[in-house]
Amino acid sequence: MQITEVTTHLVGNPWKNWLLVRVDTDEGIHGAGEGSLNAFGKTVAAAINELRDAFVGLDPTQVELLHQRMVRDIYSDGGQLHRAAVAAVEIACWDIMGKAHGRPVHDLLGGRVRDRVRAYANGWYRHERTPEAFAASARGVAAEGYTALKLDPFGAAARMIDPVDETLAIAIVEAVRDAVGPDVDLMIEAHSRFSVASALRIAERLAPLRPAWFEEPVPHGHVPAIVEVARRSVVPVATGESYASIEEFASLLAHDAVSILQPEPLHLGGLWRTRAVATMADAHAAVVAPHNAQGPICAAVSRTLGACTPNFAIQESFDAFNADWSRRIVDEPVLPERGYVSVSDRPGLGVEVDWDALAAHPYRPGNVLRLFEPDWQRRTGDVEEHE
């Protein structure tokens, strides 16, 4: 079997354009991949096409050779942009392999270790930044059966946060805790906003509210800062979504300070490298909770990893809170029920894309998540897409 063609499809999800990719073979089996990267959908699509010679004609079962040709042999490191292009093709190859063998991909990655994957809700707060609004939304999410949810209460803060804004952020978390009760996990997202001093002060204020983790409190690229906060904070620190290589994870794990890693399969080059990070984490008594703020194929990838990875902690899920049409462009969207995602027995990734339906939701330049602008949490994107 050989790869014969790759087709890129930019899809206008209102708050972040998605890049879905179809890889075809000479045996008539095709696979679906994804290379979504916020503001860089067109750039990743261009990278995939520039790298065509590295994978067209290759047997799709040769994922290690695929990675070598698309990364090592190019001898240029394009970071997340580069790895998102690799991931889009690599994920589609796993989908093809599963379909060719009539098995779900998790069977090819070590076999199932659980029948359902716990999920936490994200993207559920698209309203004004007030404790009352957050509490009302959180109450509704908990009523749907979610036992965990994530929020970034910090507005547009960067490095420092003024005292009034900080107090508002803590009040929002307090309101959410009161709304959902003591038995629901709260993940507090910081999007690399703070200095070490600010992060430690905020962590101390958050501690009585018992967060499950404090996510990326300081810039992800500065390992000494991450390690200092992780060792001094009573709230566990989680990080890793922005890393684009296993070497970066190895550097972080060497300190044995962070025990919750969040590899993003699309930033890391796909399923195989993400599974490798999980094994590395296991050697350091750490768990993985992969980042999954992308489209429906990435959600299926996360479910696949959850099915076969012993130290997989929890799956991130935006899917129920995206536009209604986003759940119709695949035949069986990955949606939690009562806070859990059921593992699929279907061959491949377990979802089929309606490729013809994608054209009704075109790429829009305004569909970008800008995390340091006021009211970013509304995730409005291009307003025309909502009409």
Protein Blocks (a to p, Z undefined) as FASTA:
>chain_A
ZZfbdcddddfdfklccdddddddfkopacdddfdehjlmmmmmmmmmmmmmmmgopafk
lmmlmmmmmmmmnopaehjmlmmmmmmmmmmmmmmmmmmnopafklmnnpaabfbdcddd
ehkaccdddfklmmmmmmmmmmnopabdcddfkljaehiacfklmmmmmmmmmmmmmmno
jmbccdddekhmacfklmmmmmmmmmmnopabdchkbcfklmmlmmmmmmmpmbdcdehj
lpcbfklmmmmmmnomafcdcddfklnopjklmmmmmmmmmmnopacddddfbcfklmmm
mmmmmmmmmklcbdcdfklmmcfklmmmpfbdcddeehiacddfbehjhpacdfklmmmm
ccdfklccdfkbghklnonmpmklmZZ
